[in-house]
């Protein structure tokens, strides 16, 4: 019992010392945004040419070299970035945006060639927004009721409303209410439904719909027939997607002569019009895509990258392109990453924030304008560490106490892995988790006693005590 008590104290101390300063991060072309656990929002990067992306009230003056708080509000819950825009959602479900508005991509009804919004303004009056995602010049949004919305430039059907008409305020895309996740590329969008199907629309160089003869699609079109997609992210002209079994796929690739970001080798030439698996590994946990770059984290916490590397944007210490997933360093505590144009920012599980790649616009946030080909830690001033920094989705684990097994409903919490420890703090089993309900964790082969279930996601972890009778 003494060892168990010491183990609990160790968990409490570790959580206190290594809590994240930012609970969420997002990266645009030359700017970044983050939310702290206390609901405050921070931006950094290019300002003089940033077209209001930082939301600091002006686009003039020096670049912002380090994360800087925007306003005084403490109820921000969600963030996203487009090429020249930043969007954020408050706890009351309202949507706010800032940045370049030449095609109405901010969504407030105004637009124009020289129209720029320099501070966050509310978009409409709806109070049920969940998340947004932006292309170069348009935006899509997802509401809590599962409906999909679009606005902005629409020359390639990227708004998704079945037309090529420019939209200056959000317009609903179809009538379906089972949309789950959204992501945006150069002039196209991709989305997942709750049934595990994958959909895409807009400019057709990267959509993976199997038909490259049509230049664009104005409404969501299903990609293949698979129903086991779990995650999808879009880069400038390529798409990465994960399946429930942890396998990784890419498709698209545009018209580049060297599509190394696809993960199939330096000599591989695209575009590829259906999803193609990258390697045979089945332990991929999360992915992010940038401009000709790809990043991924495995369930063991290792970081991998591939694609264009002329500015050190892959983070492996070189400027040599990589055609296949290449491990970045040896650390095993990477939690999440966000690809920018030619840079990347990432969080570790110990709470630290890192950046690497091009820094010509101060987008790394490291206090200088020097680029880096390896991850450099971002010093976050005034970061108050706390115990519970990531918002926790509903989690249902039952029965507890149990005779033989416990059942986990992971459909909302979205944990990727569970490690089970005995009362001595020794690992007794580990199991990969999927975003579904009714997953069984078998304890029938273990003796009666107290066990600790450490549930892990790409951004957080949670420890739950389970008693086996």
CORGIQUI-V240447 format. One record per run of one state. SS is the DSSP state (H for helix, E for strand, - for the rest). FROM is the first residue (numbers start at 1). TO is the last residue. Records with the same first field share a line. If there is no record, write none. Layout:
SS: FROM-TO  FROM-TO
This chain:
-: 1-1  18-23  28-30  36-40  46-63  70-75  82-84  91-94  101-107  109-115  123-128  135-137  144-147  153-166  173-178  185-187  194-197  204-215  223-228  235-237  244-247  253-259  263-271  278-283  290-292  299-302  308-315  317-321  328-333  340-342  349-352  358-371  378-395  399-401  403-404  410-416  422-426  433-438  443-448  457-460  469-469
H: 2-17  260-262
E: 24-27  31-35  41-45  64-69  76-81  85-90  95-100  108-108  116-122  129-134  138-143  148-152  167-172  179-184  188-193  198-203  216-222  229-234  238-243  248-252  272-277  284-289  293-298  303-307  316-316  322-327  334-339  343-348  353-357  372-377  396-398  402-402  405-409  417-421  427-432  439-442  449-456  461-468
